[in-house]
């Protein structure tokens, strides 16, 4: 057993024990310090045999168990026996984060930090308030197992002019903007600016809210991507309405030049022909897509916009 594998085992066992007993605070302060110092010493000595490794794992883990929780209970107070598992995770995680007063405060701090890592410039900036709403919905959907392609988050800001590049595809793993381009809205949603939205068939309007991307297919608009509305009353008729992502020749700078505005669809988020296939292949298969407009009814009623931050959000950070 190598030194690194040995300490991975110690780390995992001790973390599990601490999580069950509300001791994540001491886990961070103790095991990581122990790991780094001991690894420095042992990495210089390559003659650690399997027998010694097994004994060492056993002794260390037993010593952790015997140390108890005295002085390290949640919020420095005894944990109520009736405390739910979610409350334990929340409180233990809050301790790990130090000065965090609540899940919401921590979420806002982490969203702000993530936003800064994308390095937006004035010419390509996705507004922070829109990003924060999109990211919150993404976090909630991920925690509920609604998305399987969690690497990408697609945001369309329909408050902006259709003549602007108002679609962003964000790589949440590499913190990169992989797409920033044009996208159309439905023809009955407005001219240059979208101002009216609907979930009804034959409305030829765009639908607001969060979607889950489906599979690609060849249809009347060539290579297309099915979209599944995730918000009841706002976009859950998307599949029935045939709302999909597809390419269109009217989504281009040339079209804007001759018509003074971008072309419009029958409700689909149509994209430029030059990026269509690559874009679909990138975000298909269960990623999160968000169409935003500051509609008062939507912002007040959206279950994803107004959801509580999942308690397990801390644990995955």
N, C-alpha and C positions, 0 to 999 in steps of 0.2 A: 504494500500500500504506500503510495507516494505521500509526501508531506502535504501537498495541496489537497489531495483527495481526503486525507485524514482530517484536515481542518474544515473542509466542506461538510463532512459528516458531523463534526462537532457543532459547527455553525447551524446546520439545519435542525439537529436534535434540540439544541438549546433554544432556538427560535420558536419551535413548536411548543416546547415546555413553557416558555415565557408567555406566548400568546394565549395559551390555555389558562394561565394563572395571572393574567394582567400585569406582566412584568416586562413589557417591551422597553420600558425606560432603562432598566438595568441591563437588558440585553444589549442595547446600543452602546451604553457606557462601558460595559464589562467585556463582552465577548470579542468586540472588534479590537479593543486595546490588547487583549490577551492574544488574539490571533496575530496581529501585526508584530508584536514584540517576540512572541515565541517562534513565529515563522522565520524571522530574521536570524535567530540563533540556530534553529534546526536546519535552515536551508544551507548553512555552511557545513553541515555534517550529513553526508549522504548515506551513512551506515545505520539507517533506522530500519530494522527488520519488521516483519509482519507481527510477530509476537509482541514486541514492544509497542507497536502502533495500536493493537487491539486493547492492550492493558491501559494505555494512555487514554484512549477514547472512553473506556469504562470508568476509570478513576475520575476523569474530568466531569463526565456527565453525572456521576453519583455525587460528586462534590457540589455540583450545581443544584441538584435535587435537595440535598441536605441543607443548603444555604437558606431555603425558605423564602418567604416574601416579606419578612420583617424589614420595615423601613422603606419598602419599595412598592407599597400598594397604590392603586390608582388614586391620583390627586393627593397622595400621602394620607389616604384614609382607607379603612378596611372596606373591601368590596362586599356589598350586600349579596347574600346568597341567592336572592331572587333576581339579581341583575341579569338582564337578557344578554345573549351572546353578542348581539349587535351593539349594545351599549358598551360592553367590554372592549370590543374592537375599536369603537369610536373613541372611548376615553384613553385606552392604551395608545392609540395612534396619535391622539392629540398631545399626549405627553412626549412622544417621540419628536413631534414637531416643535417642541419648546414653547414659544410664546403664542402659539395659535389658540385663539379663544373659541373658535367654532369651525365646523366643516366649511361653512360658507366663506369665512375669512381665508382659510387655507386654499380653498378652490380659487378664489379671486387672485390670491398671490401666485399660485402655480400657473393659472391661465395667463396672467400678466407676464410671468417669466417665459412661458412657452411662446407667447406672441412676440416677445423681444428677440427670441432666438431665430425667428424667420427673417429678420433683417429687412423688414419692409422699408421701402423708400417712398418719397412723396408721390412718385409717378405710378407706383404699383401697390399702394397701401390699401389693404383691407381694413376698414375702420374697426377699432378695437371693440366697440360695443357689439358690433355684428359678429365678430370673431368669438367673443365671450359667450354669446347666446348659442352659436353653432357648436362650440366646444362643450358647453354644458349638456346640450342635447346628445352629442356624441358620447359623452361619459355615461349618461343615464342609459342610453341605448346599449352601450357596450356592457354595462353592468347587468342588464336584463337579458343578455344573450341575443339581442336583436340583430347585431351586425357580426359578420364573420371575417370580412376584409377590413380589419381595424387600422390598417396602415394609412389609409387615405381618407381625408375629409374634404368634400366638395362644398363650396359656399357660393351662392349666387345672390348678389345684393340688388334686388329689383327696385330699390329706392333710387338708384342711379339711372342716368340716361342710358338707353339702349345703345347709344353711339359710343359709350365708354366700355372699356374692358372690365366687365363686372362679374366675371366668373374666376374663382381661384380653386385650384386643386392643391391641397397641402399634404406633403409627406410628413406624417407625424413621427416617423422613426428617424429620418435624417434631418428633419426640421428645414425642409426646402420647399419653395414654391415651384411645383412642377408644371403648372399651367396657370396662365393669367391671360384670359382672352374674352372674346365677345360671346354673348349668348342671347337668344331671342326670348320674347314673351308672347303670350297669346294675342291674337289680333283684336279681340274684344276687351283686352285688359287696358288698352291705351295705345297712343301713337308712339312718340319717342319715349314717353314715360309710362310705365305700368301703374295704374291707380285703382283698378278694380279686379277682384279675384273671385274665383268660384270653384266649387267642387262638383258642380252639376254637369252631366253629359250634355253635349251639343252647345255648351256655353261658349266654347272657343276662347276661354280665359285660362290664365295660369292659376295654379293652386299653390298656396303658401305652405311652408312647414318642412318637416323632416321626411325623407324618403330612404328606403333601402334599395340599393341597386340590385337588379336581378341578372338575367342571362342575356347574352347577345343573340341576335337573330337577323335574318335577311328578310326585309319587308318592303313595302311600297316606297319607303325612303332609303332603300339600300341597307347598309350595315347599321343596326340600331340596338339600343339597350333598353330593356324593360325596367320600369320603375314602379316600386310598390310604396304607396303612401302609408305613412306610419301614424298619422294623426286623424282620428275620427272627427268627421264633420268639416275637415279642412282639405284633406287630400286623399282620403281613403278610397275614393272612387277612381283614382288614377289608372289603375290597371284596367278597369271596366271602360274607362274613357279612351284608352289607348294612348295614354300620356307616356311618351318614351323620349330618350335622347337620340337624336339623329342629326345627320349633316344637312346643310341647306346652302344653296348658292347665294341666298339673300342674307346670309350671315357673313359679311365681309366688309372690309374698308371700301372696296370698290362700289358696293351697293350703296353704302352711306354717301359716298361722293356724288352719285348720280340722283339719289332719291332724298337726300338730306336726313335720312334716318335709316336705321336697320330694318330689315324685313321682319315680318311677324309670322308666327305659326298658328296652328289651331289649338294651341294650349301647351304644346311640347317645348321643352328647353332645347331648341335647335342650336347647333354649334358649327364652327367653320369646317368646311370640307377637308382642309389640310391637316387637321388634328383629330378628326372624328374617330378613325379606327384605333389609333394609338390611345386616345383618351378612354374609349370604351373598354379596351383590353386592360387598361390600368385600373379602372375603378369598378369594374363589374364584379359580381360574386359576393354581394353583401356588404358593400361599404356605405357610409353615411353621406347623404346629400341634403343640403339645406337651402331652401329658397326663402329669402327674407324680404319683408317689407314692414314698416312700422304701423301695421294695421292694429287699431286699438282692440278690436274684438279678438283677433288672433293672439296678441300678446297677453291678453287677460285670461283667455280660455285654454291656451295650449298646455297640455299636461306635461309635455317635455320641457318647455320653457320654464314652467313653474314648479317642476318637480324638485324634491329635496335632493341634495347631493348624496349619492350612495355612500353608506358607511364603509363599504369595502374599497372606496376610492383611495383612502389613506394607505391601505395595505398593499395596493398594487403599485404605489409610487416608489 
